[in-house]
């Protein structure tokens, strides 16, 4: 039996909630983008939800399940999820209200991610006025452009809302030499807060101590030097 030198990635999750303050109805289209040597072996490439309407608060419940399986030889060009959000105007036409991109988490387990959606800004004041009058937002020619880095640095965008996604990731890499298990430092950061903000000077410096043993080793040499100095002076 031949040894497998590929990375198998299984993803299943649910698009839960979205919030666009200026919109009363939202439809979410989710695309799984695999480039390079990555291939989608199972599941659907595209998942489309129905139009959901706002309730008592500004949040809109989408409830869009998705599942896919991917395979590649290395973490290079890691797969991503691209979101295209639509809304219906007063005339019943669909218009784009936001784009979003989310790299699939590289740690196995359950993840709850918030994707901020954006729109490209018109290049001139005249186009801005026409977009407001005709209710036609600027769009990308390629809806999967957010998954690529080519040309994005020259694009002016504005944030319009966000989408909350729940993702469960399973990674199998037996003979590739890559380790995708969560480390102790990442677990400590997750337990401290949802944001990457250090809670102490030790966290900022990356010092991890267990049972005070490391601190004893650090300060042990200084205490011995002080004792030797006192004995010599005495």
VENZIQUI-V633012 format. One record per residue. N is the residue number from 0. OMEGA is omega as a letter, one per 20 degrees, with the letter a starting at -180 (* if undefined). NEAR is the number of other C-alpha atoms within 10 Angstrom. D_LAST is the distance of its C-alpha to the last C-alpha in Angstrom with 1 decimal. Layout:
n=N omega=OMEGA near=NEAR d_last=D_LAST
n=N omega=OMEGA near=NEAR d_last=D_LAST
This chain:
n=0 omega=a near=3 d_last=74.9
n=1 omega=r near=4 d_last=73.4
n=2 omega=a near=8 d_last=69.9
n=3 omega=r near=12 d_last=69.8
n=4 omega=a near=14 d_last=67.7
n=5 omega=r near=16 d_last=68.6
n=6 omega=r near=20 d_last=66.9
n=7 omega=a near=20 d_last=69.0
n=8 omega=r near=22 d_last=68.6
n=9 omega=a near=19 d_last=70.3
n=10 omega=r near=19 d_last=70.4
n=11 omega=a near=16 d_last=72.1
n=12 omega=a near=19 d_last=71.7
n=13 omega=r near=17 d_last=73.5
n=14 omega=a near=22 d_last=73.9
n=15 omega=a near=16 d_last=73.4
n=16 omega=r near=17 d_last=73.4
n=17 omega=r near=27 d_last=74.1
n=18 omega=r near=22 d_last=74.1
n=19 omega=a near=22 d_last=76.1
n=20 omega=a near=13 d_last=76.5
n=21 omega=a near=10 d_last=79.6
n=22 omega=r near=18 d_last=81.4
n=23 omega=r near=18 d_last=83.2
n=24 omega=a near=18 d_last=83.7
n=25 omega=r near=25 d_last=81.7
n=26 omega=a near=22 d_last=82.4
n=27 omega=r near=25 d_last=79.6
n=28 omega=a near=17 d_last=80.2
n=29 omega=r near=22 d_last=77.4
n=30 omega=r near=21 d_last=77.4
n=31 omega=a near=25 d_last=75.3
n=32 omega=r near=21 d_last=74.6
n=33 omega=a near=19 d_last=73.8
n=34 omega=a near=16 d_last=73.8
n=35 omega=r near=12 d_last=72.8
n=36 omega=r near=13 d_last=72.9
n=37 omega=r near=22 d_last=72.6
n=38 omega=r near=16 d_last=75.7
n=39 omega=a near=19 d_last=76.8
n=40 omega=r near=14 d_last=78.2
n=41 omega=r near=12 d_last=78.9
n=42 omega=a near=16 d_last=79.5
n=43 omega=r near=14 d_last=81.0
n=44 omega=a near=17 d_last=80.0
n=45 omega=r near=16 d_last=81.1
n=46 omega=a near=16 d_last=80.9
n=47 omega=r near=16 d_last=82.9
n=48 omega=r near=16 d_last=82.8
n=49 omega=r near=13 d_last=85.5
n=50 omega=r near=16 d_last=85.5
n=51 omega=a near=17 d_last=83.4
n=52 omega=a near=16 d_last=83.8
n=53 omega=r near=17 d_last=81.4
n=54 omega=a near=11 d_last=81.1
n=55 omega=r near=6 d_last=79.9
n=56 omega=a near=8 d_last=76.7
n=57 omega=a near=15 d_last=76.2
n=58 omega=r near=17 d_last=75.1
n=59 omega=a near=23 d_last=77.7
n=60 omega=a near=19 d_last=77.5
n=61 omega=r near=21 d_last=78.5
n=62 omega=r near=17 d_last=77.9
n=63 omega=r near=19 d_last=78.4
n=64 omega=r near=17 d_last=77.3
n=65 omega=a near=20 d_last=76.7
n=66 omega=r near=18 d_last=75.7
n=67 omega=r near=17 d_last=75.4
n=68 omega=a near=17 d_last=74.1
n=69 omega=a near=19 d_last=72.9
n=70 omega=r near=21 d_last=71.9
n=71 omega=a near=22 d_last=70.1
n=72 omega=a near=16 d_last=68.1
n=73 omega=r near=18 d_last=65.0
n=74 omega=r near=13 d_last=63.5
n=75 omega=a near=11 d_last=64.9
n=76 omega=a near=15 d_last=67.4
n=77 omega=a near=17 d_last=66.4
n=78 omega=a near=25 d_last=69.3
n=79 omega=r near=19 d_last=69.7
n=80 omega=r near=19 d_last=71.7
n=81 omega=a near=23 d_last=73.8
n=82 omega=r near=27 d_last=75.2
n=83 omega=a near=21 d_last=78.4
n=84 omega=a near=26 d_last=79.2
n=85 omega=r near=20 d_last=82.8
n=86 omega=r near=21 d_last=84.6
n=87 omega=r near=17 d_last=88.2
n=88 omega=a near=14 d_last=89.5
n=89 omega=r near=7 d_last=92.4
n=90 omega=r near=6 d_last=95.0
n=91 omega=r near=8 d_last=93.6
n=92 omega=r near=11 d_last=92.1
n=93 omega=r near=15 d_last=88.8
n=94 omega=a near=17 d_last=86.2
n=95 omega=r near=20 d_last=82.7
n=96 omega=r near=26 d_last=80.0
n=97 omega=r near=26 d_last=76.8
n=98 omega=r near=28 d_last=75.2
n=99 omega=r near=24 d_last=72.0
n=100 omega=a near=22 d_last=70.0
n=101 omega=r near=18 d_last=67.5
n=102 omega=r near=14 d_last=65.8
n=103 omega=a near=18 d_last=65.9
n=104 omega=a near=19 d_last=62.4
n=105 omega=r near=17 d_last=60.7
n=106 omega=r near=17 d_last=59.0
n=107 omega=r near=18 d_last=61.1
n=108 omega=a near=14 d_last=61.8
n=109 omega=a near=14 d_last=63.2
n=110 omega=r near=15 d_last=62.8
n=111 omega=a near=14 d_last=64.1
n=112 omega=r near=15 d_last=64.4
n=113 omega=a near=15 d_last=65.8
n=114 omega=r near=18 d_last=67.8
n=115 omega=a near=19 d_last=68.4
n=116 omega=a near=23 d_last=71.9
n=117 omega=r near=21 d_last=73.0
n=118 omega=r near=21 d_last=76.1
n=119 omega=a near=17 d_last=76.8
n=120 omega=r near=15 d_last=77.6
n=121 omega=a near=18 d_last=81.0
n=122 omega=a near=11 d_last=80.8
n=123 omega=r near=8 d_last=82.9
n=124 omega=r near=9 d_last=83.8
n=125 omega=r near=9 d_last=87.3
n=126 omega=r near=15 d_last=86.2
n=127 omega=r near=15 d_last=84.0
n=128 omega=r near=12 d_last=87.0
n=129 omega=r near=13 d_last=89.2
n=130 omega=r near=14 d_last=86.6
n=131 omega=a near=10 d_last=86.5
n=132 omega=a near=9 d_last=90.3
n=133 omega=a near=8 d_last=91.2
n=134 omega=r near=13 d_last=88.2
n=135 omega=a near=17 d_last=87.4
n=136 omega=r near=18 d_last=83.7
n=137 omega=a near=19 d_last=82.6
n=138 omega=r near=16 d_last=82.2
n=139 omega=r near=12 d_last=80.8
n=140 omega=r near=7 d_last=83.4
n=141 omega=a near=7 d_last=81.4
n=142 omega=r near=14 d_last=80.1
n=143 omega=r near=18 d_last=77.5
n=144 omega=r near=16 d_last=76.0
n=145 omega=r near=21 d_last=72.8
n=146 omega=a near=22 d_last=71.8
n=147 omega=a near=13 d_last=71.7
n=148 omega=a near=8 d_last=69.5
n=149 omega=r near=9 d_last=72.2
n=150 omega=a near=9 d_last=73.3
n=151 omega=a near=12 d_last=71.4
n=152 omega=a near=7 d_last=69.1
n=153 omega=a near=7 d_last=72.2
n=154 omega=r near=11 d_last=73.5
n=155 omega=a near=12 d_last=73.1
n=156 omega=r near=14 d_last=72.8
n=157 omega=a near=11 d_last=72.5
n=158 omega=a near=15 d_last=71.2
n=159 omega=a near=17 d_last=73.9
n=160 omega=a near=21 d_last=72.5
n=161 omega=r near=21 d_last=70.7
n=162 omega=r near=24 d_last=71.4
n=163 omega=a near=18 d_last=69.3
n=164 omega=r near=20 d_last=69.4
n=165 omega=a near=16 d_last=68.2
n=166 omega=r near=21 d_last=67.6
n=167 omega=a near=18 d_last=66.9
n=168 omega=r near=17 d_last=65.8
n=169 omega=a near=17 d_last=65.8
n=170 omega=r near=19 d_last=64.6
n=171 omega=r near=16 d_last=65.2
n=172 omega=a near=19 d_last=63.8
n=173 omega=a near=14 d_last=63.7
n=174 omega=a near=11 d_last=63.7
n=175 omega=a near=14 d_last=62.7
n=176 omega=r near=10 d_last=59.0
n=177 omega=a near=12 d_last=58.4
n=178 omega=a near=13 d_last=56.4
n=179 omega=r near=15 d_last=57.8
n=180 omega=r near=11 d_last=55.9
n=181 omega=a near=12 d_last=53.8
n=182 omega=a near=10 d_last=50.1
n=183 omega=a near=10 d_last=47.2
n=184 omega=r near=13 d_last=46.5
n=185 omega=r near=12 d_last=50.1
n=186 omega=r near=10 d_last=50.4
n=187 omega=r near=12 d_last=47.4
n=188 omega=a near=16 d_last=49.1
n=189 omega=a near=12 d_last=52.4
n=190 omega=a near=9 d_last=50.8
n=191 omega=a near=13 d_last=49.0
n=192 omega=r near=11 d_last=52.1
n=193 omega=r near=8 d_last=55.4
n=194 omega=a near=8 d_last=54.1
n=195 omega=r near=10 d_last=51.5
n=196 omega=a near=11 d_last=49.1
n=197 omega=a near=14 d_last=45.4
n=198 omega=r near=11 d_last=44.2
n=199 omega=r near=9 d_last=40.5
n=200 omega=r near=9 d_last=38.1
n=201 omega=r near=11 d_last=37.4
n=202 omega=r near=14 d_last=41.1
n=203 omega=r near=10 d_last=41.5
n=204 omega=r near=9 d_last=38.8
n=205 omega=a near=11 d_last=40.3
n=206 omega=r near=11 d_last=37.2
n=207 omega=a near=13 d_last=38.3
n=208 omega=r near=11 d_last=35.9
n=209 omega=r near=7 d_last=36.9
n=210 omega=r near=7 d_last=35.0
n=211 omega=a near=9 d_last=31.8
n=212 omega=a near=9 d_last=31.1
n=213 omega=r near=13 d_last=31.1
n=214 omega=r near=13 d_last=28.7
n=215 omega=r near=12 d_last=26.3
n=216 omega=a near=10 d_last=26.5
n=217 omega=a near=10 d_last=26.1
n=218 omega=a near=10 d_last=23.0
n=219 omega=a near=11 d_last=21.5
n=220 omega=r near=10 d_last=20.2
n=221 omega=r near=11 d_last=18.6
n=222 omega=r near=12 d_last=16.7
n=223 omega=r near=10 d_last=15.5
n=224 omega=r near=10 d_last=14.3
n=225 omega=r near=10 d_last=12.4
n=226 omega=r near=10 d_last=10.7
n=227 omega=r near=12 d_last=10.0
n=228 omega=a near=11 d_last=8.5
n=229 omega=r near=9 d_last=6.1
n=230 omega=r near=8 d_last=5.1
n=231 omega=a near=7 d_last=5.4
n=232 omega=r near=6 d_last=3.8
n=233 omega=* near=6 d_last=0.0
